[in-house]
Amino acid sequence: MQQEMSAILKQAAAGDAISLARALVATPSVNPELEEGGAGEQEVANLVAGWLEGWGVSVQVSEPSPGRFNVLGRIGKAGTGKVLLLNGHLDTVGIAGMTVDPFGVRIEDGRLWGRGSCDMKGGVAAILAAAALLQRNKPEYGTIYVALTADEENASVGIQAFLKDGLWADGAIVCEPTGLTIMPAHKGFVWIEALFAGNAAHGSRSDMGVDAIEHAAQYLIRVADLRRKLESRQAHPLLGHGSIHAGTITGGSAPSIYPASCKVVLERRTLPGEDITAIMEEFQSALRDLEREVPELSAHLKHTLIRSATEVEAGSMLIERLAKVCNSEKVNPLKLGMTAWVEASFLNEAGIPAICFGPGSIGQAHSDDEWIRVEEIEQCASVLERFARVFLEEQD
C-alpha cells in the first residue's frame, strides 16, 4: 500500500487528474463541525498548496477560522485582462456508516471509491489538473484564481472569507458534482423554526393538559396545503417548483405527561427571485388561520438560516462559451438546474457570475458507498483548461 501511495503521489505531483483525486480522497478532511474528531482541511490544504507551488503557481494558504484552511492559487499576472475563478471545497461530510473504505484509493469498474470522491475531491482534482496545464502554458492575458475553500459543508466560512478579503472575478466555475452538466441556476433554502407551547399535566388530567405536539401536527396539515399551492405555481424553467418539508420534530417528556412544548424545523427550498419576507408571511398566515380555529394554541415562528437561490442569466457569455467548449471536448452541453444549494450563491450575490459544472453525480454525494467515474474527472479537467483559455482570450 505504501509503495502504491508513493506512486500515486508522484503522478499527482505531475498533474495527473486521476492520481490527484486518489491522493485527495486518501487525505482525510472531514468537517469537524459535522463529526467529532474530523480532521478538517489543514493536511489536505498543505498537500494542495505543495502541488501548486511545485508547478510554479503563486499560492496563499489562509485560516478563515481557527483550524480551518483555504488555499488560493493565482496563474497569470493580475491586471492584464479578465479574471476567471475556479472554485471547489476541501472539506467533506462524516464517514459514519460508510460501507467502503472512506480514505482508500481503490479504482474498480472505472470508479474511484471513498469519502469526498464525488463531493467534491473529484472536482478539485479536475481544477488542479487544469491548473497544472494552464501554468505550464500560461494564457497571454488574464488571471486564473484557484480558490479552494474550508467549511462548505457547514457554515461556508471559507468562501465568505475570500469574498470579504476582496476576491473578485469576471466569471466563476464551481466544480460541484453535476455529471458534467452545465448548471446556471440553483435552489436556495430557509429553515423555519416553529415553537409550540402546551401545558404539562398528568396524562389523566385532560382538563388541565394542553398538547403541544397535537398543535404542531395541526399546523403541519396547514403546511401541506402550502406545499400543494407551491406545486401549482408556474415552474422555473431549470429548477421546477419550490418545496417544503418538515426536517425535525421534537417534543414531550414521557407518554403519561401532556407535552409542554414541541419544536418543528421546516425547510422551504426557494427559487431565484423569491422574497424571504413574503415566504415567511405565508407561514405566518397559515398559523394565524389555525389560531382562529384553536384558541388555546400558542406558537411562534422564526427563520434560523437563509441561503439564497441564484442564477446566471440564460444566454450569458459564461454559459455559452462553456457549452461551446463542452461540444469541442465531446461532452454533451446539457443545461439543467442544481436542486441543491451551493456556494455559487455567495459568488453571484457578490457580483461574480458563477455556474456549476463538475464531475460526478449529486446522487452519490454523502452516500455510504460514495464513488465517482474517473473518466469524468479527466473530461472535466480538459474542459476547464480549454474553457479558461477561451474565456480569457475573449476581450470585452
Phi, psi and omega in degrees: 000319181296320179294319178296318181294323178297320179293321179297315181296323178295316179291325177297317180297338177272357176095014178289124188299314183292320178295323175301315180296317180296317180294322179294315179297323181290349181257107184299136176213041179297134179295119183293343176284343183258334181214126182302133181085004178303140187289336186072194191259357190302310183295315182290327177296317178295322178297312180296315180299322178297317177298311182300315178298321179297332178273356180092011179280139174290126189230143172226126173257128182232165183237088185294336170210159187307123177081005181241138192229135173254156172231130177235118176250147179232128176245128183095174183257127180300142176087009183254009181157208182287165181235129177244136179248127172251121191234140172205170178244150185264340182276160175230169171284180185286176186247358182302132177085002181292143181258359175235162178299116185293334185238031178276179179234022186291129169243123181215135182056035178075014182240138171263128185253147174139164182294128180088354181304319180268317185238095347221048182288336171297317177294320178297319178298320178297318177300313183294319179297320176295319180298321179299316179292319180293324179290323180293325180226080188294141171301148183296323181234156171095172183228140175242125174256132171256107185248107182248124196248158172269152161068024177298327185284356181231274188247001177059039180294332183293306182294324180294325177293317177304313182292322177298326180279001173099010178300133182212153178206163175282341179191158182217144170246122176259117191270046171293160182291110179239006185066031183061028173262141178281124182237097183276351184225148177216154177281159171244192177201159170226134174266129183240122180262122178250116182252124181246130180254128175247205176223114182292136177201160176303144183301341179274351186255072178295341178287341182251325187284143172236122190271102181294327180293319177299319179295321177298319179297320178296323179291323180297331174296320177294323178296322177298325176296320177299318180300316180296324176296319178303316184291344179269351181281167179297133183279148171290140185299333180249335189249349182073225184256159167291172181212164178221137169210158174271117183276317179218153173216128180225143179174160177081161181234336181195153181300332184264015180232132173297130184290127180281341181206159174207135178239127175243131174251118181259148172240125176250111176281132190247163178248157177306134178092347179289143184261127183296322179299316179294322178296314180297325179296325177298318179291321178295319180298319178297323178291318179298320178299318180292322179298326178292329180276329185237088187301329183278358180290136176228119185210160180216138178246144172205149174267141185248335179208133179234130172231125190280143168279137178220167177206154171261134186303133177304139180087002180294155180301322181301312182291312186293322179291322178295319178298319180295318178294319177304315178303314182293336180262014179063032175249128182298119184279050181290141179244121179225177176258148176269114182288336178276162171276144179221165183289354170305335178303311181297321180294312179299319179294335178274002179091012178256107179301122186227130177234159181261136176199118181194171181278155176095161180256135178299337178293339178269345181299136176069007186282164181291337179235046188309136178208168177213145175284123186293332178301323181293326178298314180295318179298317180297318179301318180296317179296315182298316181297314180293318181297319180303318180293316180297315183297316184283330181288332183277108181272140179290000000 
